[in-house]
């Protein structure tokens, strides 16, 4: 070992350790963001499952607040701290016979000041029940 190389390993680690830690934190943050999106999508699908049985505009208007509240509680329950402040909105298109639920929220962040948001939408065809005589 040459006398001028003393301490070079410590100096290299001083530069490489923060880069390595940054990559680890970015990987964890990407996983948290993906999980937050997954929670929002699951909550939107839950709302669509409830709204599919709506048969007309009056029922849709009556069911809307309860469905939105249920979807937000569902997202809070399954998401815990991964999806913060979930908000749901619903729509019913009688001409196309489709219901849509959109869930948005803030994803938890490891980096202070980083504001990650996600919005997921799910839709489906409304059920039509007819009496058989």
N, CA, C and O atoms as a GROMACS GRO file, in nm:
protein
  532
    1UNK      N    1   0.084  -0.116   0.000
    1UNK     CA    2   0.000   0.000   0.000
    1UNK      C    3   0.089   0.123   0.000
    1UNK      O    4   0.182   0.134   0.079
    2UNK      N    5   0.060   0.212  -0.085
    2UNK     CA    6   0.136   0.334  -0.098
    2UNK      C    7   0.087   0.431   0.009
    2UNK      O    8  -0.033   0.432   0.039
    3UNK      N    9   0.171   0.509   0.065
    3UNK     CA   10   0.136   0.602   0.172
    3UNK      C   11   0.032   0.705   0.134
    3UNK      O   12  -0.038   0.754   0.222
    4UNK      N   13   0.018   0.740   0.004
    4UNK     CA   14  -0.079   0.840  -0.039
    4UNK      C   15  -0.221   0.787  -0.051
    4UNK      O   16  -0.315   0.864  -0.072
    5UNK      N   17  -0.238   0.653  -0.038
    5UNK     CA   18  -0.371   0.593  -0.053
    5UNK      C   19  -0.443   0.576   0.080
    5UNK      O   20  -0.555   0.525   0.082
    6UNK      N   21  -0.383   0.616   0.187
    6UNK     CA   22  -0.443   0.597   0.318
    6UNK      C   23  -0.572   0.678   0.329
    6UNK      O   24  -0.573   0.798   0.299
    7UNK      N   25  -0.680   0.613   0.373
    7UNK     CA   26  -0.807   0.681   0.394
    7UNK      C   27  -0.892   0.693   0.269
    7UNK      O   28  -1.000   0.754   0.274
    8UNK      N   29  -0.846   0.637   0.157
    8UNK     CA   30  -0.925   0.651   0.034
    8UNK      C   31  -1.055   0.570   0.041
    8UNK      O   32  -1.155   0.610  -0.018
    9UNK      N   33  -1.055   0.458   0.110
    9UNK     CA   34  -1.176   0.376   0.122
    9UNK      C   35  -1.283   0.452   0.202
    9UNK      O   36  -1.401   0.449   0.168
   10UNK      N   37  -1.240   0.518   0.308
   10UNK     CA   38  -1.335   0.595   0.388
   10UNK      C   39  -1.391   0.712   0.307
   10UNK      O   40  -1.509   0.745   0.319
   11UNK      N   41  -1.309   0.772   0.227
   11UNK     CA   42  -1.355   0.883   0.143
   11UNK      C   43  -1.454   0.834   0.037
   11UNK      O   44  -1.554   0.900   0.009
   12UNK      N   45  -1.425   0.718  -0.023
   12UNK     CA   46  -1.516   0.661  -0.121
   12UNK      C   47  -1.651   0.630  -0.057
   12UNK      O   48  -1.755   0.656  -0.116
   13UNK      N   49  -1.649   0.573   0.063
   13UNK     CA   50  -1.775   0.541   0.133
   13UNK      C   51  -1.852   0.668   0.169
   13UNK      O   52  -1.975   0.668   0.170
   14UNK      N   53  -1.781   0.773   0.198
   14UNK     CA   54  -1.848   0.900   0.232
   14UNK      C   55  -1.928   0.952   0.113
   14UNK      O   56  -2.029   1.019   0.131
   15UNK      N   57  -1.883   0.922  -0.009
   15UNK     CA   58  -1.956   0.964  -0.128
   15UNK      C   59  -2.061   0.860  -0.170
   15UNK      O   60  -2.168   0.898  -0.217
   16UNK      N   61  -2.032   0.732  -0.156
   16UNK     CA   62  -2.121   0.628  -0.203
   16UNK      C   63  -2.236   0.598  -0.108
   16UNK      O   64  -2.344   0.563  -0.155
   17UNK      N   65  -2.218   0.609   0.021
   17UNK     CA   66  -2.323   0.576   0.117
   17UNK      C   67  -2.448   0.662   0.098
   17UNK      O   68  -2.558   0.606   0.096
   18UNK      N   69  -2.438   0.794   0.083
   18UNK     CA   70  -2.560   0.873   0.061
   18UNK      C   71  -2.631   0.837  -0.070
   18UNK      O   72  -2.754   0.838  -0.075
   19UNK      N   73  -2.555   0.806  -0.173
   19UNK     CA   74  -2.617   0.767  -0.300
   19UNK      C   75  -2.690   0.635  -0.283
   19UNK      O   76  -2.802   0.619  -0.332
   20UNK      N   77  -2.628   0.540  -0.214
   20UNK     CA   78  -2.692   0.412  -0.189
   20UNK      C   79  -2.819   0.430  -0.106
   20UNK      O   80  -2.922   0.371  -0.139
   21UNK      N   81  -2.813   0.508   0.000
   21UNK     CA   82  -2.932   0.534   0.082
   21UNK      C   83  -3.042   0.603   0.002
   21UNK      O   84  -3.160   0.572   0.020
   22UNK      N   85  -3.005   0.695  -0.084
   22UNK     CA   86  -3.104   0.762  -0.168
   22UNK      C   87  -3.175   0.661  -0.259
   22UNK      O   88  -3.297   0.667  -0.275
   23UNK      N   89  -3.100   0.569  -0.317
   23UNK     CA   90  -3.161   0.466  -0.402
   23UNK      C   91  -3.254   0.375  -0.323
   23UNK      O   92  -3.360   0.336  -0.372
   24UNK      N   93  -3.216   0.341  -0.202
   24UNK     CA   94  -3.301   0.257  -0.117
   24UNK      C   95  -3.431   0.331  -0.084
   24UNK      O   96  -3.539   0.273  -0.095
   25UNK      N   97  -3.421   0.457  -0.044
   25UNK     CA   98  -3.540   0.535  -0.011
   25UNK      C   99  -3.629   0.557  -0.133
   25UNK      O  100  -3.752   0.556  -0.121
   26UNK      N  101  -3.570   0.578  -0.250
   26UNK     CA  102  -3.650   0.592  -0.371
   26UNK      C  103  -3.725   0.463  -0.403
   26UNK      O  104  -3.840   0.467  -0.447
   27UNK      N  105  -3.661   0.351  -0.382
   27UNK     CA  106  -3.728   0.222  -0.404
   27UNK      C  107  -3.844   0.201  -0.308
   27UNK      O  108  -3.950   0.154  -0.348
   28UNK      N  109  -3.823   0.234  -0.182
   28UNK     CA  110  -3.930   0.221  -0.083
   28UNK      C  111  -4.044   0.318  -0.116
   28UNK      O  112  -4.161   0.282  -0.107
   29UNK      N  113  -4.010   0.441  -0.154
   29UNK     CA  114  -4.112   0.540  -0.189
   29UNK      C  115  -4.193   0.496  -0.310
   29UNK      O  116  -4.315   0.515  -0.313
   30UNK      N  117  -4.128   0.437  -0.408
   30UNK     CA  118  -4.200   0.386  -0.526
   30UNK      C  119  -4.297   0.276  -0.486
   30UNK      O  120  -4.408   0.269  -0.538
   31UNK      N  121  -4.256   0.190  -0.394
   31UNK     CA  122  -4.344   0.084  -0.345
   31UNK      C  123  -4.464   0.141  -0.270
   31UNK      O  124  -4.576   0.093  -0.287
   32UNK      N  125  -4.441   0.243  -0.187
   32UNK     CA  126  -4.552   0.307  -0.114
   32UNK      C  127  -4.649   0.374  -0.210
   32UNK      O  128  -4.770   0.369  -0.189
   33UNK      N  129  -4.596   0.438  -0.314
   33UNK     CA  130  -4.682   0.503  -0.413
   33UNK      C  131  -4.767   0.400  -0.487
   33UNK      O  132  -4.886   0.420  -0.509
   34UNK      N  133  -4.704   0.289  -0.526
   34UNK     CA  134  -4.778   0.183  -0.597
   34UNK      C  135  -4.885   0.124  -0.507
   34UNK      O  136  -4.995   0.094  -0.554
   35UNK      N  137  -4.855   0.106  -0.380
   35UNK     CA  138  -4.955   0.052  -0.287
   35UNK      C  139  -5.069   0.151  -0.267
   35UNK      O  140  -5.185   0.110  -0.258
   36UNK      N  141  -5.039   0.279  -0.258
   36UNK     CA  142  -5.144   0.380  -0.246
   36UNK      C  143  -5.236   0.380  -0.367
   36UNK      O  144  -5.358   0.394  -0.352
   37UNK      N  145  -5.180   0.364  -0.486
   37UNK     CA  146  -5.261   0.355  -0.608
   37UNK      C  147  -5.348   0.230  -0.604
   37UNK      O  148  -5.464   0.233  -0.646
   38UNK      N  149  -5.293   0.120  -0.555
   38UNK     CA  150  -5.368  -0.004  -0.546
   38UNK      C  151  -5.486   0.009  -0.448
   38UNK      O  152  -5.595  -0.042  -0.475
   39UNK      N  153  -5.463   0.076  -0.337
   39UNK     CA  154  -5.570   0.100  -0.239
   39UNK      C  155  -5.680   0.185  -0.302
   39UNK      O  156  -5.798   0.154  -0.285
   40UNK      N  157  -5.643   0.290  -0.373
   40UNK     CA  158  -5.742   0.377  -0.437
   40UNK      C  159  -5.823   0.300  -0.541
   40UNK      O  160  -5.944   0.319  -0.551
   41UNK      N  161  -5.758   0.214  -0.618
   41UNK     CA  162  -5.829   0.135  -0.718
   41UNK      C  163  -5.924   0.034  -0.653
   41UNK      O  164  -6.036   0.015  -0.700
   42UNK      N  165  -5.880  -0.031  -0.546
   42UNK     CA  166  -5.967  -0.126  -0.476
   42UNK      C  167  -6.089  -0.055  -0.419
   42UNK      O  168  -6.200  -0.110  -0.424
   43UNK      N  169  -6.071   0.064  -0.365
   43UNK     CA  170  -6.184   0.140  -0.312
   43UNK      C  171  -6.280   0.181  -0.423
   43UNK      O  172  -6.401   0.176  -0.405
   44UNK      N  173  -6.226   0.222  -0.537
   44UNK     CA  174  -6.312   0.259  -0.651
   44UNK      C  175  -6.392   0.138  -0.699
   44UNK      O  176  -6.510   0.151  -0.731
   45UNK      N  177  -6.330   0.023  -0.704
   45UNK     CA  178  -6.401  -0.098  -0.746
   45UNK      C  179  -6.510  -0.135  -0.646
   45UNK      O  180  -6.617  -0.182  -0.685
   46UNK      N  181  -6.483  -0.114  -0.519
   46UNK     CA  182  -6.584  -0.139  -0.415
   46UNK      C  183  -6.706  -0.049  -0.438
   46UNK      O  184  -6.820  -0.095  -0.427
   47UNK      N  185  -6.683   0.077  -0.469
   47UNK     CA  186  -6.793   0.169  -0.496
   47UNK      C  187  -6.871   0.130  -0.620
   47UNK      O  188  -6.994   0.142  -0.621
   48UNK      N  189  -6.803   0.084  -0.724
   48UNK     CA  190  -6.872   0.041  -0.846
   48UNK      C  191  -6.960  -0.080  -0.816
   48UNK      O  192  -7.072  -0.090  -0.867
   49UNK      N  193  -6.911  -0.171  -0.734
   49UNK     CA  194  -6.991  -0.289  -0.698
   49UNK      C  195  -7.121  -0.247  -0.630
   49UNK      O  196  -7.225  -0.311  -0.650
   50UNK      N  197  -7.117  -0.141  -0.550
   50UNK     CA  198  -7.238  -0.093  -0.483
   50UNK      C  199  -7.329  -0.017  -0.578
   50UNK      O  200  -7.451  -0.030  -0.571
   51UNK      N  201  -7.272   0.063  -0.667
   51UNK     CA  202  -7.353   0.145  -0.756
   51UNK      C  203  -7.412   0.068  -0.874
   51UNK      O  204  -7.504   0.118  -0.938
   52UNK      N  205  -7.361  -0.048  -0.904
   52UNK     CA  206  -7.411  -0.122  -1.020
   52UNK      C  207  -7.557  -0.161  -1.007
   52UNK      O  208  -7.623  -0.186  -1.108
   53UNK      N  209  -7.609  -0.168  -0.885
   53UNK     CA  210  -7.748  -0.207  -0.866
   53UNK      C  211  -7.844  -0.089  -0.875
   53UNK      O  212  -7.965  -0.107  -0.860
   54UNK      N  213  -7.793   0.030  -0.900
   54UNK     CA  214  -7.877   0.149  -0.916
   54UNK      C  215  -7.950   0.138  -1.049
   54UNK      O  216  -7.890   0.106  -1.152
   55UNK      N  217  -8.081   0.163  -1.047
   55UNK     CA  218  -8.159   0.144  -1.169
   55UNK      C  219  -8.205   0.275  -1.233
   55UNK      O  220  -8.241   0.275  -1.351
   56UNK      N  221  -8.205   0.385  -1.158
   56UNK     CA  222  -8.247   0.511  -1.220
   56UNK      C  223  -8.178   0.628  -1.151
   56UNK      O  224  -8.105   0.608  -1.053
   57UNK      N  225  -8.199   0.748  -1.203
   57UNK     CA  226  -8.131   0.867  -1.151
   57UNK      C  227  -8.169   0.899  -1.007
   57UNK      O  228  -8.085   0.945  -0.930
   58UNK      N  229  -8.295   0.875  -0.970
   58UNK     CA  230  -8.336   0.904  -0.832
   58UNK      C  231  -8.264   0.813  -0.734
   58UNK      O  232  -8.220   0.858  -0.628
   59UNK      N  233  -8.252   0.686  -0.768
   59UNK     CA  234  -8.179   0.594  -0.680
   59UNK      C  235  -8.030   0.632  -0.674
   59UNK      O  236  -7.968   0.623  -0.569
   60UNK      N  237  -7.975   0.674  -0.787
   60UNK     CA  238  -7.835   0.714  -0.790
   60UNK      C  239  -7.811   0.835  -0.702
   60UNK      O  240  -7.713   0.840  -0.628
   61UNK      N  241  -7.901   0.932  -0.709
   61UNK     CA  242  -7.887   1.052  -0.625
   61UNK      C  243  -7.902   1.018  -0.478
   61UNK      O  244  -7.831   1.074  -0.394
   62UNK      N  245  -7.992   0.927  -0.445
   62UNK     CA  246  -8.012   0.888  -0.305
   62UNK      C  247  -7.895   0.807  -0.252
   62UNK      O  248  -7.856   0.821  -0.136
   63UNK      N  249  -7.838   0.721  -0.336
   63UNK     CA  250  -7.729   0.633  -0.292
   63UNK      C  251  -7.593   0.702  -0.291
   63UNK      O  252  -7.502   0.656  -0.222
   64UNK      N  253  -7.578   0.811  -0.365
   64UNK     CA  254  -7.448   0.874  -0.385
   64UNK      C  255  -7.376   0.911  -0.255
   64UNK      O  256  -7.260   0.871  -0.240
   65UNK      N  257  -7.436   0.984  -0.161
   65UNK     CA  258  -7.361   1.019  -0.039
   65UNK      C  259  -7.318   0.898   0.042
   65UNK      O  260  -7.207   0.894   0.096
   66UNK      N  261  -7.406   0.799   0.052
   66UNK     CA  262  -7.372   0.679   0.130
   66UNK      C  263  -7.260   0.601   0.063
   66UNK      O  264  -7.170   0.550   0.131
   67UNK      N  265  -7.264   0.591  -0.069
   67UNK     CA  266  -7.159   0.517  -0.141
   67UNK      C  267  -7.026   0.590  -0.129
   67UNK      O  268  -6.923   0.527  -0.105
   68UNK      N  269  -7.026   0.722  -0.146
   68UNK     CA  270  -6.901   0.798  -0.134
   68UNK      C  271  -6.842   0.782   0.006
   68UNK      O  272  -6.722   0.764   0.022
   69UNK      N  273  -6.928   0.790   0.108
   69UNK     CA  274  -6.880   0.776   0.246
   69UNK      C  275  -6.822   0.636   0.268
   69UNK      O  276  -6.717   0.621   0.331
   70UNK      N  277  -6.891   0.532   0.216
   70UNK     CA  278  -6.842   0.395   0.230
   70UNK      C  279  -6.708   0.377   0.159
   70UNK      O  280  -6.617   0.313   0.213
   71UNK      N  281  -6.695   0.432   0.040
   71UNK     CA  282  -6.570   0.419  -0.036
   71UNK      C  283  -6.455   0.486   0.038
   71UNK      O  284  -6.346   0.430   0.046
   72UNK      N  285  -6.478   0.603   0.093
   72UNK     CA  286  -6.373   0.674   0.167
   72UNK      C  287  -6.334   0.597   0.293
   72UNK      O  288  -6.216   0.589   0.327
   73UNK      N  289  -6.434   0.540   0.364
   73UNK     CA  290  -6.403   0.459   0.483
   73UNK      C  291  -6.329   0.332   0.445
   73UNK      O  292  -6.237   0.289   0.515
   74UNK      N  293  -6.368   0.272   0.333
   74UNK     CA  294  -6.301   0.151   0.283
   74UNK      C  295  -6.154   0.181   0.254
   74UNK      O  296  -6.066   0.105   0.293
   75UNK      N  297  -6.128   0.291   0.184
   75UNK     CA  298  -5.991   0.328   0.151
   75UNK      C  299  -5.910   0.357   0.277
   75UNK      O  300  -5.792   0.320   0.285
   76UNK      N  301  -5.972   0.421   0.374
   76UNK     CA  302  -5.901   0.449   0.500
   76UNK      C  303  -5.871   0.321   0.575
   76UNK      O  304  -5.763   0.307   0.633
   77UNK      N  305  -5.966   0.228   0.576
   77UNK     CA  306  -5.947   0.103   0.650
   77UNK      C  307  -5.840   0.015   0.587
   77UNK      O  308  -5.751  -0.032   0.657
   78UNK      N  309  -5.847  -0.007   0.456
   78UNK     CA  310  -5.748  -0.097   0.396
   78UNK      C  311  -5.615  -0.027   0.370
   78UNK      O  312  -5.511  -0.092   0.364
   79UNK      N  313  -5.619   0.104   0.353
   79UNK     CA  314  -5.497   0.177   0.322
   79UNK      C  315  -5.420   0.222   0.443
   79UNK      O  316  -5.300   0.251   0.434
   80UNK      N  317  -5.487   0.227   0.557
   80UNK     CA  318  -5.426   0.279   0.680
   80UNK      C  319  -5.354   0.411   0.651
   80UNK      O  320  -5.418   0.508   0.610
   81UNK      N  321  -5.224   0.415   0.671
   81UNK     CA  322  -5.150   0.538   0.649
   81UNK      C  323  -5.091   0.550   0.508
   81UNK      O  324  -5.019   0.645   0.480
   82UNK      N  325  -5.120   0.455   0.420
   82UNK     CA  326  -5.061   0.461   0.287
   82UNK      C  327  -5.135   0.556   0.193
   82UNK      O  328  -5.074   0.617   0.106
   83UNK      N  329  -5.267   0.568   0.210
   83UNK     CA  330  -5.347   0.661   0.130
   83UNK      C  331  -5.414   0.758   0.226
   83UNK      O  332  -5.508   0.722   0.298
   84UNK      N  333  -5.366   0.881   0.227
   84UNK     CA  334  -5.416   0.981   0.320
   84UNK      C  335  -5.524   1.067   0.255
   84UNK      O  336  -5.518   1.095   0.135
   85UNK      N  337  -5.621   1.107   0.333
   85UNK     CA  338  -5.728   1.196   0.288
   85UNK      C  339  -5.796   1.146   0.161
   85UNK      O  340  -5.804   1.220   0.063
   86UNK      N  341  -5.847   1.021   0.160
   86UNK     CA  342  -5.913   0.973   0.038
   86UNK      C  343  -6.044   1.048   0.013
   86UNK      O  344  -6.119   1.077   0.106
   87UNK      N  345  -6.069   1.079  -0.112
   87UNK     CA  346  -6.192   1.146  -0.154
   87UNK      C  347  -6.251   1.067  -0.270
   87UNK      O  348  -6.179   1.024  -0.360
   88UNK      N  349  -6.381   1.048  -0.268
   88UNK     CA  350  -6.448   0.971  -0.371
   88UNK      C  351  -6.551   1.058  -0.443
   88UNK      O  352  -6.613   1.145  -0.383
   89UNK      N  353  -6.566   1.033  -0.571
   89UNK     CA  354  -6.672   1.096  -0.648
   89UNK      C  355  -6.736   0.989  -0.736
   89UNK      O  356  -6.669   0.896  -0.781
   90UNK      N  357  -6.864   1.003  -0.759
   90UNK     CA  358  -6.937   0.904  -0.837
   90UNK      C  359  -7.009   0.970  -0.953
   90UNK      O  360  -7.040   1.090  -0.949
   91UNK      N  361  -7.034   0.893  -1.056
   91UNK     CA  362  -7.116   0.942  -1.167
   91UNK      C  363  -7.193   0.825  -1.226
   91UNK      O  364  -7.150   0.710  -1.223
   92UNK      N  365  -7.309   0.858  -1.279
   92UNK     CA  366  -7.396   0.759  -1.341
   92UNK      C  367  -7.441   0.813  -1.475
   92UNK      O  368  -7.500   0.920  -1.482
   93UNK      N  369  -7.414   0.739  -1.580
   93UNK     CA  370  -7.451   0.779  -1.716
   93UNK      C  371  -7.568   0.691  -1.761
   93UNK      O  372  -7.547   0.577  -1.801
   94UNK      N  373  -7.692   0.744  -1.754
   94UNK     CA  374  -7.808   0.661  -1.787
   94UNK      C  375  -7.814   0.622  -1.935
   94UNK      O  376  -7.869   0.518  -1.970
   95UNK      N  377  -7.758   0.704  -2.022
   95UNK     CA  378  -7.762   0.673  -2.164
   95UNK      C  379  -7.673   0.554  -2.200
   95UNK      O  380  -7.710   0.469  -2.280
   96UNK      N  381  -7.557   0.550  -2.140
   96UNK     CA  382  -7.465   0.438  -2.164
   96UNK      C  383  -7.482   0.328  -2.061
   96UNK      O  384  -7.421   0.221  -2.073
   97UNK      N  385  -7.566   0.354  -1.959
   97UNK     CA  386  -7.593   0.257  -1.854
   97UNK      C  387  -7.465   0.218  -1.779
   97UNK      O  388  -7.441   0.100  -1.751
   98UNK      N  389  -7.383   0.320  -1.746
   98UNK     CA  390  -7.255   0.296  -1.678
   98UNK      C  391  -7.244   0.378  -1.551
   98UNK      O  392  -7.293   0.491  -1.543
   99UNK      N  393  -7.178   0.319  -1.453
   99UNK     CA  394  -7.146   0.390  -1.329
   99UNK      C  395  -6.995   0.401  -1.320
   99UNK      O  396  -6.922   0.312  -1.364
  100UNK      N  397  -6.949   0.511  -1.261
  100UNK     CA  398  -6.805   0.534  -1.246
  100UNK      C  399  -6.779   0.588  -1.106
  100UNK      O  400  -6.854   0.672  -1.056
  101UNK      N  401  -6.673   0.539  -1.045
  101UNK     CA  402  -6.628   0.589  -0.915
  101UNK      C  403  -6.482   0.629  -0.928
  101UNK      O  404  -6.400   0.553  -0.981
  102UNK      N  405  -6.450   0.747  -0.880
  102UNK     CA  406  -6.312   0.797  -0.883
  102UNK      C  407  -6.267   0.823  -0.740
  102UNK      O  408  -6.336   0.890  -0.664
  103UNK      N  409  -6.151   0.770  -0.705
  103UNK     CA  410  -6.094   0.788  -0.571
  103UNK      C  411  -5.958   0.855  -0.586
  103UNK      O  412  -5.874   0.812  -0.664
  104UNK      N  413  -5.939   0.961  -0.510
  104UNK     CA  414  -5.811   1.030  -0.511
  104UNK      C  415  -5.765   1.051  -0.367
  104UNK      O  416  -5.845   1.051  -0.274
  105UNK      N  417  -5.636   1.068  -0.352
  105UNK     CA  418  -5.580   1.089  -0.219
  105UNK      C  419  -5.431   1.116  -0.227
  105UNK      O  420  -5.370   1.114  -0.334
  106UNK      N  421  -5.376   1.143  -0.111
  106UNK     CA  422  -5.234   1.171  -0.099
  106UNK      C  423  -5.163   1.044  -0.052
  106UNK      O  424  -5.209   0.979   0.041
  107UNK      N  425  -5.053   1.011  -0.116
  107UNK     CA  426  -4.975   0.894  -0.079
  107UNK      C  427  -4.872   0.935   0.026
  107UNK      O  428  -4.811   1.041   0.016
  108UNK      N  429  -4.853   0.850   0.125
  108UNK     CA  430  -4.756   0.881   0.231
  108UNK      C  431  -4.617   0.897   0.168
  108UNK      O  432  -4.581   0.828   0.073
  109UNK      N  433  -4.541   0.989   0.224
  109UNK     CA  434  -4.410   1.019   0.168
  109UNK      C  435  -4.302   1.006   0.275
  109UNK      O  436  -4.320   1.048   0.389
  110UNK      N  437  -4.190   0.948   0.236
  110UNK     CA  438  -4.074   0.940   0.325
  110UNK      C  439  -3.993   1.068   0.324
  110UNK      O  440  -3.916   1.096   0.416
  111UNK      N  441  -4.011   1.145   0.218
  111UNK     CA  442  -3.935   1.268   0.201
  111UNK      C  443  -4.021   1.386   0.244
  111UNK      O  444  -4.127   1.408   0.187
  112UNK      N  445  -3.977   1.462   0.344
  112UNK     CA  446  -4.057   1.577   0.387
  112UNK      C  447  -4.074   1.677   0.272
  112UNK      O  448  -3.979   1.711   0.201
  113UNK      N  449  -4.197   1.722   0.255
  113UNK     CA  450  -4.226   1.820   0.152
  113UNK      C  451  -4.263   1.760   0.017
  113UNK      O  452  -4.309   1.832  -0.072
  114UNK      N  453  -4.244   1.630  -0.001
  114UNK     CA  454  -4.280   1.564  -0.126
  114UNK      C  455  -4.428   1.531  -0.122
  114UNK      O  456  -4.472   1.454  -0.037
  115UNK      N  457  -4.505   1.589  -0.213
  115UNK     CA  458  -4.651   1.571  -0.215
  115UNK      C  459  -4.687   1.481  -0.333
  115UNK      O  460  -4.696   1.528  -0.447
  116UNK      N  461  -4.708   1.354  -0.305
  116UNK     CA  462  -4.747   1.258  -0.408
  116UNK      C  463  -4.897   1.234  -0.399
  116UNK      O  464  -4.948   1.200  -0.293
  117UNK      N  465  -4.966   1.250  -0.510
  117UNK     CA  466  -5.111   1.227  -0.515
  117UNK      C  467  -5.139   1.120  -0.619
  117UNK      O  468  -5.063   1.100  -0.714
  118UNK      N  469  -5.251   1.053  -0.598
  118UNK     CA  470  -5.295   0.952  -0.694
  118UNK      C  471  -5.444   0.962  -0.714
  118UNK      O  472  -5.518   1.001  -0.623
  119UNK      N  473  -5.488   0.926  -0.831
  119UNK     CA  474  -5.630   0.920  -0.863
  119UNK      C  475  -5.654   0.793  -0.944
  119UNK      O  476  -5.585   0.767  -1.042
  120UNK      N  477  -5.751   0.715  -0.900
  120UNK     CA  478  -5.785   0.592  -0.970
  120UNK      C  479  -5.934   0.591  -0.999
  120UNK      O  480  -6.014   0.640  -0.920
  121UNK      N  481  -5.969   0.536  -1.112
  121UNK     CA  482  -6.109   0.535  -1.155
  121UNK      C  483  -6.148   0.393  -1.194
  121UNK      O  484  -6.070   0.320  -1.256
  122UNK      N  485  -6.270   0.356  -1.156
  122UNK     CA  486  -6.325   0.226  -1.195
  122UNK      C  487  -6.467   0.249  -1.245
  122UNK      O  488  -6.537   0.338  -1.196
  123UNK      N  489  -6.507   0.169  -1.340
  123UNK     CA  490  -6.641   0.182  -1.395
  123UNK      C  491  -6.698   0.047  -1.430
  123UNK      O  492  -6.626  -0.051  -1.442
  124UNK      N  493  -6.829   0.045  -1.447
  124UNK     CA  494  -6.894  -0.080  -1.483
  124UNK      C  495  -7.035  -0.054  -1.533
  124UNK      O  496  -7.089   0.055  -1.518
  125UNK      N  497  -7.092  -0.156  -1.590
  125UNK     CA  498  -7.228  -0.148  -1.641
  125UNK      C  499  -7.327  -0.166  -1.528
  125UNK      O  500  -7.312  -0.256  -1.445
  126UNK      N  501  -7.428  -0.080  -1.524
  126UNK     CA  502  -7.531  -0.090  -1.421
  126UNK      C  503  -7.618  -0.212  -1.448
  126UNK      O  504  -7.646  -0.246  -1.563
  127UNK      N  505  -7.661  -0.277  -1.342
  127UNK     CA  506  -7.747  -0.394  -1.353
  127UNK      C  507  -7.889  -0.349  -1.388
  127UNK      O  508  -7.936  -0.245  -1.343
  128UNK      N  509  -7.954  -0.427  -1.466
  128UNK     CA  510  -8.095  -0.403  -1.499
  128UNK      C  511  -8.175  -0.523  -1.452
  128UNK      O  512  -8.155  -0.635  -1.499
  129UNK      N  513  -8.266  -0.499  -1.359
  129UNK     CA  514  -8.350  -0.607  -1.307
  129UNK      C  515  -8.489  -0.596  -1.371
  129UNK      O  516  -8.551  -0.489  -1.372
  130UNK      N  517  -8.534  -0.705  -1.422
  130UNK     CA  518  -8.666  -0.710  -1.482
  130UNK      C  519  -8.746  -0.822  -1.421
  130UNK      O  520  -8.693  -0.929  -1.392
  131UNK      N  521  -8.873  -0.797  -1.403
  131UNK     CA  522  -8.958  -0.902  -1.346
  131UNK      C  523  -8.995  -1.001  -1.455
  131UNK      O  524  -9.021  -0.963  -1.570
  132UNK      N  525  -8.997  -1.126  -1.419
  132UNK     CA  526  -9.033  -1.233  -1.512
  132UNK      C  527  -9.175  -1.276  -1.478
  132UNK      O  528  -9.207  -1.307  -1.364
  133UNK      N  529  -9.258  -1.278  -1.580
  133UNK     CA  530  -9.398  -1.316  -1.554
  133UNK      C  531  -9.431  -1.444  -1.622
  133UNK      O  532  -9.544  -1.492  -1.612
   0.00000   0.00000   0.00000
